[in-house]
Amino acid sequence: MQAEEILKQHLAKTISLTDEQFAYVASHFKQQSYKKGQAIISEGDKVDHEYFVLSGCLKSFFINDDVKMYILQFAMPTWWASDYNALYNQTRATINLDCITDAEVLSISNADREKLCNELHPVEHFFRWRTNKGFVASQKRLLSFMNNDAKKRYEELMTLYPALYNMVPKHLIAAYLGVSRETLSRLYHS
Amino acid sequence: MQAEEILKQHLAKTISLTDEQFAYVASHFKQQSYKKGQAIISEGDKVDHEYFVLSGCLKSFFINDDVKMYILQFAMPTWWASDYNALYNQTRATINLDCITDAEVLSISNADREKLCNELHPVEHFFRWRTNKGFVASQKRLLSFMNNDAKKRYEELMTLYPALYNMVPKHLIAAYLGVSRETLSRLYHS
């Protein structure tokens, strides 16, 4: 499917735009290709864009003071990703975003998103609901971290993203759950 | 200060409304008083409203499978609180919201917020940015949970909410940080 068609179908789940409006919105996005392992955002970067995934899988992650990697989010097709703290507050990146597989994305700048939201009320509605869903997912992730039961968290993850099991190496699933590979191995064999 | 004036000043930081538009928006909020310790949302409740804090301090919290309490968020004056997962997805509450002190709030229903966002583009803009900020705060909270350094997390919390130290009992600050009272005591005496 063409990139614009994927974006069009994605927006149409939440808002109605005329063909002319959609073409105008789409003209603010830029298609980009990344290779497996390639960094999109690195800690310390200036962050000006957010990314809509067309194909492949991204991960946003954080390396803590003990040099342990934690995964904040996987981003699969039609998911959005960025360092939103850095993007919205115009500060330097505190997290990393890179590619688990080869990936195609559409990027839009912070300034262009704000311009479109101001010009087209339905676009503002779309982005409000996009962030509402992101906020709720983030709160759920926090609750899952607070709940000690690793088995339950593993099952929640597999229900939320069934495609993940085959798409993502096991050590990255362990880094998302905050458990060791050995613990993860016990979970998916039980 | 009158409740409406607090809401007016809060909205005016992000959007411009005419006096007539503001009066219309304000007419959808309802003022409510709660006593210290009183529950606003309990696990299992149907959730139809969100709450804008006028005075006092609320906490949203979660009891895990080991009956350990974790605090998701403190909500001080001009902060918003609800179980947003339950509110947006029209499911039952999975977290609790109650009052650390006596509190005055303005409540608005899910349906009324959506109606106002649809009728007034600036109101949709306001709520998009309100959620953007909540999303970023939630991501920061997640990063703070992933980072092992309890001392750094304590300092971040005190920078973020300086009023908290005097307003909130120490065992609740410990429950927010996910540390024991003994560890917390070492942190604030060091």
Boltz contact constraints between the chains, C-beta under 6 A:
constraints:
  - contact:
      token1: [A, 62]
      token2: [B, 143]
      max_distance: 6.0
  - contact:
      token1: [A, 62]
      token2: [B, 146]
      max_distance: 6.0
  - contact:
      token1: [A, 64]
      token2: [B, 146]
      max_distance: 6.0
  - contact:
      token1: [A, 64]
      token2: [B, 147]
      max_distance: 6.0
  - contact:
      token1: [A, 64]
      token2: [B, 148]
      max_distance: 6.0
  - contact:
      token1: [A, 65]
      token2: [B, 149]
      max_distance: 6.0
  - contact:
      token1: [A, 66]
      token2: [B, 148]
      max_distance: 6.0
  - contact:
      token1: [A, 70]
      token2: [B, 146]
      max_distance: 6.0
  - contact:
      token1: [A, 84]
      token2: [B, 136]
      max_distance: 6.0
  - contact:
      token1: [A, 85]
      token2: [B, 136]
      max_distance: 6.0
  - contact:
      token1: [A, 88]
      token2: [B, 132]
      max_distance: 6.0
  - contact:
      token1: [A, 88]
      token2: [B, 136]
      max_distance: 6.0
  - contact:
      token1: [A, 121]
      token2: [B, 121]
      max_distance: 6.0
  - contact:
      token1: [A, 124]
      token2: [B, 124]
      max_distance: 6.0
  - contact:
      token1: [A, 124]
      token2: [B, 125]
      max_distance: 6.0
  - contact:
      token1: [A, 124]
      token2: [B, 128]
      max_distance: 6.0
  - contact:
      token1: [A, 125]
      token2: [B, 124]
      max_distance: 6.0
  - contact:
      token1: [A, 127]
      token2: [B, 128]
      max_distance: 6.0
  - contact:
      token1: [A, 128]
      token2: [B, 124]
      max_distance: 6.0
  - contact:
      token1: [A, 128]
      token2: [B, 127]
      max_distance: 6.0
  - contact:
      token1: [A, 128]
      token2: [B, 128]
      max_distance: 6.0
  - contact:
      token1: [A, 131]
      token2: [B, 131]
      max_distance: 6.0
  - contact:
      token1: [A, 131]
      token2: [B, 132]
      max_distance: 6.0
  - contact:
      token1: [A, 131]
      token2: [B, 135]
      max_distance: 6.0
  - contact:
      token1: [A, 132]
      token2: [B, 88]
      max_distance: 6.0
  - contact:
      token1: [A, 132]
      token2: [B, 131]
      max_distance: 6.0
  - contact:
      token1: [A, 134]
      token2: [B, 135]
      max_distance: 6.0
  - contact:
      token1: [A, 135]
      token2: [B, 131]
      max_distance: 6.0
  - contact:
      token1: [A, 135]
      token2: [B, 134]
      max_distance: 6.0
  - contact:
      token1: [A, 135]
      token2: [B, 135]
      max_distance: 6.0
  - contact:
      token1: [A, 136]
      token2: [B, 84]
      max_distance: 6.0
  - contact:
      token1: [A, 136]
      token2: [B, 85]
      max_distance: 6.0
  - contact:
      token1: [A, 136]
      token2: [B, 88]
      max_distance: 6.0
  - contact:
      token1: [A, 138]
      token2: [B, 138]
      max_distance: 6.0
  - contact:
      token1: [A, 138]
      token2: [B, 139]
      max_distance: 6.0
  - contact:
      token1: [A, 139]
      token2: [B, 138]
      max_distance: 6.0
  - contact:
      token1: [A, 142]
      token2: [B, 142]
      max_distance: 6.0
  - contact:
      token1: [A, 143]
      token2: [B, 62]
      max_distance: 6.0
  - contact:
      token1: [A, 145]
      token2: [B, 145]
      max_distance: 6.0
  - contact:
      token1: [A, 146]
      token2: [B, 62]
      max_distance: 6.0
  - contact:
      token1: [A, 146]
      token2: [B, 64]
      max_distance: 6.0
  - contact:
      token1: [A, 146]
      token2: [B, 70]
      max_distance: 6.0
  - contact:
      token1: [A, 147]
      token2: [B, 64]
      max_distance: 6.0
  - contact:
      token1: [A, 148]
      token2: [B, 64]
      max_distance: 6.0
  - contact:
      token1: [A, 148]
      token2: [B, 66]
      max_distance: 6.0
  - contact:
      token1: [A, 149]
      token2: [B, 65]
      max_distance: 6.0
